[in-house]
């Protein structure tokens, strides 16, 4: 009877060891798949939608393009513009003329 117990114990040990090996294989497979998906998504987002953008001078005449400043000029007036914030409030630069104003532009992808 002791030999039957030993064979059952060794069979159980082998079964447990095989289950652990299967779990490790599954874990490695999911790891490889996850890395592959991340790499594919990174490549996809890096290469998509980046086509050529329209130049800012599109629709301007040659005289208007020539009149544009080439470099920022210290002390020059900024061009007037109106923007809408995330709460649908509009902001016009000319409304704060003469008041100290800081403009911060952010971009997120």
C-alpha positions as CSV (number, residue, x, y, z in Angstrom):
1,X,0.0,0.0,0.0
2,X,2.9,2.4,0.7
3,X,4.0,2.0,-2.9
4,X,0.6,3.0,-4.2
5,X,0.7,6.1,-2.0
6,X,4.1,7.0,-3.3
7,X,3.0,6.6,-6.9
8,X,-0.1,8.7,-6.3
9,X,2.0,11.4,-4.6
10,X,4.6,11.4,-7.4
11,X,1.7,11.5,-10.0
12,X,0.2,14.5,-8.2
13,X,3.6,16.2,-8.1
14,X,4.1,15.7,-11.8
15,X,0.6,17.0,-12.4
16,X,1.2,20.1,-10.4
17,X,4.5,20.6,-12.1
18,X,2.9,20.3,-15.5
19,X,0.2,22.8,-14.5
20,X,2.8,25.3,-13.4
21,X,4.6,24.9,-16.7
22,X,1.4,25.5,-18.6
23,X,0.7,28.6,-16.5
24,X,4.2,29.9,-17.2
25,X,3.7,29.3,-21.0
26,X,0.4,31.1,-20.9
27,X,1.9,34.0,-19.0
28,X,4.8,34.2,-21.5
29,X,2.4,34.1,-24.4
30,X,0.3,36.9,-23.0
31,X,3.4,38.9,-22.4
32,X,4.6,38.5,-25.9
33,X,1.2,39.3,-27.3
34,X,1.0,42.4,-25.1
35,X,4.4,43.7,-26.2
36,X,3.4,43.0,-29.9
37,X,0.1,45.0,-29.5
38,X,1.9,47.9,-27.9
39,X,4.5,48.0,-30.6
40,X,1.9,47.8,-33.3
41,X,-0.2,50.5,-31.8
42,X,2.9,52.7,-31.4
43,X,3.9,52.2,-35.0
44,X,0.3,52.8,-36.2
45,X,-0.1,56.1,-34.2
46,X,3.4,57.3,-35.2
47,X,2.7,56.8,-38.9
48,X,-1.0,57.7,-39.2
49,X,-2.5,61.1,-39.8
50,X,0.8,62.8,-40.3
51,X,0.3,63.7,-43.9
52,X,1.4,67.1,-45.3
53,X,-0.3,70.1,-43.6
54,X,-1.6,73.1,-45.5
55,X,0.8,76.0,-45.2
56,X,-0.3,78.9,-43.1
57,X,0.1,81.1,-46.2
58,X,-2.5,79.2,-48.1
59,X,-5.0,81.6,-49.7
60,X,-2.8,84.7,-49.3
61,X,-1.6,86.7,-52.2
62,X,2.1,87.1,-52.9
63,X,2.0,90.7,-51.6
64,X,0.3,89.6,-48.4
65,X,2.9,86.9,-47.9
66,X,5.7,89.4,-48.5
67,X,4.2,91.7,-45.9
68,X,4.3,89.1,-43.2
69,X,7.0,89.6,-40.6
70,X,9.8,87.0,-40.9
71,X,10.9,87.2,-37.2
72,X,9.1,88.2,-34.1
73,X,9.7,91.9,-33.2
74,X,10.1,92.8,-29.5
75,X,7.6,95.4,-28.5
76,X,5.4,94.9,-31.6
77,X,1.7,94.4,-31.3
78,X,0.4,90.8,-31.5
79,X,-2.2,90.3,-34.2
80,X,-5.8,90.4,-32.8
81,X,-7.5,87.0,-32.5
82,X,-10.4,85.4,-30.8
83,X,-10.4,81.9,-29.3
84,X,-13.0,79.8,-27.4
85,X,-12.0,78.0,-24.3
86,X,-13.3,74.6,-23.0
87,X,-16.2,76.3,-21.3
88,X,-17.4,78.0,-24.5
89,X,-16.2,81.5,-23.3
90,X,-14.6,83.6,-26.1
91,X,-11.5,85.6,-25.5
92,X,-10.4,88.4,-27.8
93,X,-6.9,89.8,-27.5
94,X,-8.0,93.4,-28.3
95,X,-10.3,93.4,-25.2
96,X,-7.3,93.3,-22.9
97,X,-5.3,96.0,-24.8
98,X,-3.2,98.0,-22.3
99,X,-3.5,95.3,-19.5
100,X,-0.7,92.9,-18.7
101,X,-1.6,89.7,-20.4
102,X,0.2,86.3,-20.4
103,X,-0.6,83.9,-23.2
104,X,0.2,80.2,-22.7
105,X,-0.4,77.8,-25.5
106,X,-0.6,74.1,-24.8
107,X,-1.0,71.1,-27.0
108,X,-1.7,67.5,-26.1
109,X,-2.0,64.5,-28.4
